[in-house]
Structures are given as C-alpha cells and as structure tokens.
Amino acid sequence: MIIWVLYDIEEDRARTKVAKICKQAGLYRVQYSCFLGTLNANERDSLQLEIEELINEEKDKVYIFNMNKDQLKSCAMLGQAFDEKLVSDEVKALLF
Amino acid sequence: MHSFYPSQIIEYLYCPRYTYFEYVLRIPQFEEKFYKVQRGRQMHNEKLERNKNYLRKKIGVKEKWLDQYLGMPGLRGKIDEVLELEDGTFAPLDYKFAEWKDRVYETYQQQLYCYALLIEENFGEKVNRGFLVYTRSSNKIVEVPIPEESKAEIRKSMDAMLKIIGQNYYPKATKFKRRCLNCTYRNICIQ
C-alpha cells in the first residue's frame, strides 16, 4: 500500500531522525516534512513504532495515512509536484 | 546429536529451505537488525525484571519459574515462564511484542508445542495447554490448546531437519507461494 507520512516535530534532533527513518524505510521525500512511498503492512507497523518512540507526544504531530494506487491517481498535483509513477514504484530504474 | 531451537523448527515449518540456507549454507538473516525484533527482545528483559513475584490468579497459577533454559535430545530453548496450574498440569507462557489480531498464528502455536515437549521432558509433568501474552494489546492473555498430535509433528520435523543439516540435503520449497513474497532468502532461492 502507498503510505503518506506528514509531521510537525519541534525538536531538531527528533525531526532529523524521523526524516532519516522515513528515507531508510524506502519513502520518497516529497516535501520537507512529507514523505510518500510503498510499504507492506509489517514495514508500516515498524515505521510507526520507530516514530512513536522518537516524538514528544505532548507537542508533536505525526500523521501516517494509507492510500491505494487509484486514490493516488485521482489526486490533484499542481506546480512542481512529484512524479506519481516514482512513488508508486512503477519506475524501476532512474537511469538507462 | 544436533539440537535445535524452537525458532529453527518454526522456520523449517514455514519453509524447509530456511534450514538449508541458514544452517547448511550459513547465510545469516540479520534479523537482529529489524526494529521490531530489537523492541521485542528489550521487552522480554523488562518483563523479567518486573514480573518476578506476580502470580496470575485468573488462569489458576500455583507456582512459576522464570526464564527457564531447558534442553533435551534434539531440542533446547528458553521459556519465558513455566507455570504450574491448579489442575496439576504445567503450561508454558510466552510474551509477544505483537497485537492480538483475533487469531493465534501457527508459528506461535508451534513455539508453544516445542516448549510443551521441553517441559514434559524436564519437569516430568503433563502439558496440555499454553499461554500467550500480547503486550501490544494491553497484555491480553490467550490460551492455546496443545494436542498430542502436534507434539508428534514437532518430533517429525526434527528428524527431517537432521536430514537437511546432516546430509546437506536441499529440500523442496514450501508449496505456499505467498510465503515467498516476504521471505528473506527470495533473492537466492531457486523456485
């Protein structure tokens, strides 16, 4: 499934770490605090637990949304938006 | 004689090729690098510290032994808790860093079957059920029946595993193709 991770984290260290974890999980950075990519249920669960441990539950906000391919296709993307095919893992290699 | 851990038997029952790749070819899975595995291990240590004297009244526990490392020919393993119940039988209890998803997964059952064998051998008492504690669902406790056939099944797998390890025998892969999707060895396995 396609996973969105959006966050608002006060502490610098925690914020940097969350970004790093998202990248390591295989998500693409579509905006400064917004990641997107394809994960299976176990990977998503693991990511959620890892983020949970880093954030301050009193202050920070993190959203993890699921989406399927059709819903992603029906999204409106304006301006300098990301490559839809890249995040849904349809592009296998960037260079040929 | 070779002696197996319950986890090795569970891997074998998932797919016999695991035994071949991990214990004949010695290709590691690096499972200790997975975050959930780390958290689970940490949780086990915390539980051991905290639950020292607590006896579970609800399921009728008379006595308990923590963190028992038991062995018998062909099998060895560490059981989180060995319980003596009010009806005189014994039961293994295992903590899971997992959520309760309305059914007991086969792998958890198989682990309890292995523990049942170990307890019967070492304590000399009957075991006909086991317990699982789901720590991510506010420590929900679930009872799992342990029938005689299942214990025999475990013994049978031990023999099959000895053949793989002793004779470097390359077994047939599991017939459940869905298991291959998530397998750590899918890149090197010949289908």
Interface residues (C-beta under 8 A of the other chain):
Chain A: N40 N42 D45 S46 L49 E50
Chain B: F34 Y35 K36 R39 N182
